Amino acid sequence: MILDDIVAATRQRVARDKETESLLQLERRLPEDKPRPFAAALKHPDRLGLIAEIKKASPSKGVIAPDFDHKQVAALYGQSRADCLSVLTESQFFQGDLTYLREAREISGKPCLRKDFIIDHYQIAQARLYGADCILLIAAILKDWEIRSFKHAAREYGMDALVEIHDEAEATRAVANGCRFIGINNRDLRTFHVDLATTEKLRPLLPDEAIIVAESGVFTGEEAQRLRRAGADAILVGESLMRAGDAIGAVEELLQ
């Protein structure tokens, strides 16, 4: 299963990083500037919030952007009405890099999410070192105590934590663990099947006051509005924006 392979590779990469620099050494290098508000930036009374993603490749689609230039993409997103950025930092399966995160944040001037498979406290400190304002916590690969612990660690570093779910059981776990910033992934990470009805099915199971991000499978303004009607506060969009010839125009279409 690809998700298991990604997690296994992540554990090996974290172990190698720890050999080079301990958590304590890493924490001594953390920047003094405060992270930018991420979740709060997505709340609008009259439209969806938008997290625009910087992504070169994925296991399900292969290379999405053959002429990938993360700096150019960040500059375009910075000129658009996207509220926040999501930056893939997983290197083996998504061809991302931590340096993309720092540079995208500097160039765009917008709050940035480290999009990766967080399985260790070390990665959370690492995210802050490279400029993350928010981290992603995927319920499918974490135990309940890890969700609580990692949320607390993110808060200690001043960051938000977006907890991602994709089925009813994970929705129940998110609520039980006090999550109020929740991503509903319309893509099943085990099968990679995408269904926008996932958001429609799971949103009623979550607290009314929670900030909800619908993730994956959004290509048109009509699909964005469908998710807004389902109760999403924001959408996270990667592939369609990365494939668009006019990223700024594509953002406008999604937000109309």
Secondary structure, DSSP 8 states (H G I E B T S, - for coil): -HHHHHHHHHHHHHHHHHHHS-HHHHHTT--SS-----GGGG--SSS-EEEEEE-SEETTTEES-TT--HHHHHHHHHHSS--EEEEE---TTT---HHHHHHHHHHH-S-EEEES---SHHHHHHHHHTT-SEEEEEGGG--HHHHHHHHHHHHHTT-EEEEEE-SHHHHHHHHHTT--EEEEESB-TTT--B-THHHHHHGGGS-TTSEEEEES---SHHHHHHHHHTT-SEEEE-HHHHH-S-HHHHHHHHH-
